Amino acid sequence: MRWDPGLYGRHAGHRGRPFLDLLARVGHEAPRSVVDLGCGSGELTEVLARRWPTAQVVGIDSSAEMVGAARRRTALPNLRFQLGDLRNYEPGADDVLVTNAALQWVPGHQGLLARWAAALPVGGWLALQVPGNFSAPSHALLRSHAGSGQWASRLRGVLRHDDAVGEPIDYLGILLAAGLEADVWETTYEQVLPGEDAVLDWVRGAALRSVLDALSEDEAAEFEAGYGALLREAYPRGEHGTVFGFRRIFAVGHRTG
Ligand SMILES: C[S@@+](CC[C@H](N)C(=O)[O-])C[C@H]1O[C@@H](n2cnc3c(N)ncnc32)[C@H](O)[C@@H]1O
């Protein structure tokens, strides 16, 4: 799938907040080696490099557009970016492993997570955040619109299902089974978005990308017109903006010894 760092970054404040909330629960004082899997355009990986200036920090992402943007925007001596698939990541060497808003794109990621957790060294931390909003109107309407009329055959198999992520209890089970101390929670952020068609603008940066990629320019515009009307009804614009509630799931594991 083709990512657009500019579009994704339009709601950087709201998108960055869960990362900071996640990181606040990671207690390592001075890791030597930190990895950010599915690092995107690197703004948040940079937060890791600034928090731990003596650590070597690596951001890995499978999107050439994202890795290119990350390399262009930052030049800290302890930070580098690598093009790669997180499914090929070999765990065991890093003291802190972070993956934020990426595993929802990786079917069967629970198996990977179990492997990473099992390989976490003593003193190590593993922290992940995934969106828990696949049954929210934004996603449910996307799936129903993509499955209706002319779109059903054009978009078959393009969208993720509503089980793209597990429930908090699933992640808790994985971390505990690996012998880690676990801290798992969920938060719904009541985000107030500015502007016209605010929710459409948000999903264009992420959930809608695979649909837009699969359609011609004219088809994409037509699809967006129909989906946008449904979103306006589900998320009416109010006096202060458009309220877009967003549930997120967090899991932090720590190997104490
Ligand atoms: C929603 S963005 C999140 C980026 C960043 N972690 C953040 O929080 O801003 C998801 C990122 O996961 C990356 N991604 C998805 N599947 C991946 C995979 N199998 N291997 C590596 N990166 C992947 C995408 O390229 C994209 O940059």
The ligand as an SDF file (V2000), in Angstrom:
LIG
                    3D

 27 29  0  0  0  0  0  0  0  0999 V2000
   -0.4000    4.4300   10.6910 C   0  0  0  0  0  0  0  0  0  0  0  0
    1.2900    4.4590   10.2970 S   0  0  0  0  0  0  0  0  0  0  0  0
    2.0560    4.7010   11.8790 C   0  0  0  0  0  0  0  0  0  0  0  0
    3.4160    5.3040   11.7860 C   0  0  0  0  0  0  0  0  0  0  0  0
    4.0890    5.6640   13.1310 C   0  0  0  0  0  0  0  0  0  0  0  0
    4.3900    4.4970   13.9250 N   0  0  0  0  0  0  0  0  0  0  0  0
    3.2330    6.6290   13.9100 C   0  0  0  0  0  0  0  0  0  0  0  0
    2.7250    6.2370   14.9530 O   0  0  0  0  0  0  0  0  0  0  0  0
    3.0870    7.7720   13.4500 O   0  0  0  0  0  0  0  0  0  0  0  0
    1.5690    2.7380    9.9900 C   0  0  0  0  0  0  0  0  0  0  0  0
    2.9340    2.4520    9.4390 C   0  0  0  0  0  0  0  0  0  0  0  0
    3.1330    1.0340    9.4810 O   0  0  0  0  0  0  0  0  0  0  0  0
    3.8860    0.6870    8.3540 C   0  0  0  0  0  0  0  0  0  0  0  0
    3.7500   -0.7430    8.1060 N   0  0  0  0  0  0  0  0  0  0  0  0
    2.6230   -1.4430    7.8000 C   0  0  0  0  0  0  0  0  0  0  0  0
    2.9130   -2.7380    7.6150 N   0  0  0  0  0  0  0  0  0  0  0  0
    4.2410   -2.8770    7.8170 C   0  0  0  0  0  0  0  0  0  0  0  0
    5.1470   -3.9740    7.7750 C   0  0  0  0  0  0  0  0  0  0  0  0
    4.7300   -5.2190    7.4930 N   0  0  0  0  0  0  0  0  0  0  0  0
    6.4510   -3.7550    8.0170 N   0  0  0  0  0  0  0  0  0  0  0  0
    6.9030   -2.4970    8.3150 C   0  0  0  0  0  0  0  0  0  0  0  0
    6.0990   -1.4160    8.3600 N   0  0  0  0  0  0  0  0  0  0  0  0
    4.7850   -1.6070    8.1270 C   0  0  0  0  0  0  0  0  0  0  0  0
    3.3100    1.5540    7.2530 C   0  0  0  0  0  0  0  0  0  0  0  0
    4.1890    1.6610    6.1570 O   0  0  0  0  0  0  0  0  0  0  0  0
    3.0980    2.8690    7.9890 C   0  0  0  0  0  0  0  0  0  0  0  0
    4.1910    3.7320    7.8790 O   0  0  0  0  0  0  0  0  0  0  0  0
  1  2  1  0
  2  3  1  0
  2 10  1  0
  3  4  1  0
  4  5  1  0
  5  6  1  0
  5  7  1  0
  7  8  2  0
  7  9  1  0
 10 11  1  0
 11 12  1  0
 11 26  1  0
 12 13  1  0
 13 14  1  0
 13 24  1  0
 14 15  1  0
 14 23  1  0
 15 16  2  0
 16 17  1  0
 17 18  1  0
 17 23  2  0
 18 19  1  0
 18 20  2  0
 20 21  1  0
 21 22  2  0
 22 23  1  0
 24 25  1  0
 24 26  1  0
 26 27  1  0
M  CHG  2   2   1   9  -1
M  END
$$$$
